[in-house]
Amino acid sequence: MGFFVTYLLDKINLQTPLIGVYDAPEETEFGKVATPPEGRHSCYFAHYKKWLKGQTVKLSQSKYGCRGCANWMFNKTTMNRMEYIEFLVEDEGLKATHEDMGVWLDKAQHYKPEHGFLFIGPLHDKHWQYLKTVTFFVNPDQLSVLTIGAQYFHRPGEPEPVLAPFGSGCGQMLSLFQALDIPQAIIGATDLAMRKYLPPDIMAFTVTVPMYEQLCSIDDNSFLNKAFFEGLLKARKGKL
């Protein structure tokens, strides 16, 4: 049985569904599922509106959508190191020098699915054992509340609870975490290539399962029932 952040979601008036990344066997039942076409570029964030309607995207080693997703989500090489560096620096202009990009590329983490498939879509409580991360698609006020929530149980000396790493939008939903077994969050949807698929006022806040469980346990003894939050709520005429 999973957990649901009902109290927190009600407080921030979040209407968009929470989106899970699942590492699950191919035959796992997720309801209506879409699969990217093989051999043709397709960003999985293009399915954002379908996620809102309850649909799930299924990715695999052969049907991954784009080369970046193949690299970060499946640890699959689709171009050699120098080709990748030249593409990111010269074509996309994302780092000042080839050397800077090379250093980042060599240190960046990749994910390799245990079951060979990734499912990305609304949360399914019955598949909790396959869940790797949970993403909240939020406006700036909601993002502020979630960032505070991620700090709520944190103690100095523990791993940083909130990161904002450079990387692809898909990587920010999985591979760029320091570890999936610690409570941690990533402020994402900062990848220019995928921003066009989201409304202009929406960002992503992705959390590991341990962080999600912490958010679930926040109650009315917290900042969600105190003056700063109430002041923000009043300024927004009753809802964020």
Summary of the structure (lengths in Angstrom):
residues: 240
radius of gyration: 18.2
end to end distance: 29.4
largest distance: 54.0
contacts: 722
relative contact order: 0.19
helix: 38%
strand: 16%
